Amino acid sequence: MNVLECENQVSRDGRMTAKILDGKIIAQRLKDQLKEEVDVLKKKHGRGPRLVNVMIGDNHSACAYANSQKKVAEYIGIEYDLLNLSTEITQEEFIEEIKKLNSDSAVNGIMIHKPIPEHIDYSKVADFVDINKDLEGINVANIGKMILDQTKIIPCTPASCMEHIRSSGINLRGKEAVIVGHSTIVGKPLSLLLLNEYATVTVCHIATSEAGKLVEHIQKADLLVVAVGKPGLIKGDWIKPGAVVIDVGINRVDSKIVGDVEFDSAKNKAGYITPVPGGVGPVTVVMLMRNGIEAFKVQIRGKE
């Protein structure tokens, strides 16, 4: 565990509460490591990775997120371009744009920025991204490689979760890991990553709640990851004392951003916990850049 990435909290009655897994500190450490790696790649190959973010329209939130990605890329030394397409583009035209990027040897990584118009089938378009340029690890072939533990290019939010888990210092081997939420972008891929670490993994979903078994699973969790999108879904008194709690949820309640876990009560039970905001999010952007570097290295090896 890197002690700089955790901060002990003291409650008003003087009791120690959960250590906060600070995503900003973890992200900075990783950015510095990646910056050094890119410097070495540039000296060896004469250039570094170039990434392209494909966005349809000019959604304000999406643009803000893209700008944050650009800042991180610039810090690390990665070239980052934004390709902005018209909302009138057809799916066939969109696929052609992706194919152009696939065939451009100067482009090392491609991501498709959400949201996209309803007339575009995201999953279909994503599968046209070259497997070696798939920044988000969402191409069906890369998902298959992840199942076989044969790729370092993995979906960014699960990768961020894993970095927070490592920062807690928990030895996952044989531990009870419970994931609440079975989405294709977080829950399912994260379950595979945890299995690779020999955790005993339980994935909970709507049917778990319908069966009245959600709480009993959570109470057993040495590691709890919640990625549902429902504010305050997980109550603090459900959490096993000393557990590591990773809250992926981002919800707006009135003027505040909150997670899926009741933070104030959960921090009195957990050993480690991520804040919302400032937890998983900052590291997710860095994971995108790490995927870009891995993609660059794969493509360079293919030319050697």
ABEGO torsion letter per residue (X at the ends): XBAAABBBBBBAAGBBBBBBBBAAAAAAAAAAAAAAAAAAAAAAAGBBBBBBBBBBEABAAAAAAAAAAAAAAAAAGBBBBBBBBBAABBAAAAAAAAAAAAABAABABBBBBOBBBAABBAAAAAAABBAAABAAGABAAAAAAAAAGABABBBAAAAAAAAAAAAAGBBABGBBBBBBEABAAAAAAAAAAAAAAGBBBBBBBAAAAAAGAAAAAAAABABBBBBAGBBGABBAAABBBGBBBBBABBBBBEABBBBABBAAAAAAABABBBBOBGBAAAAAAAAAAAAAAAAAAAAAAAAX
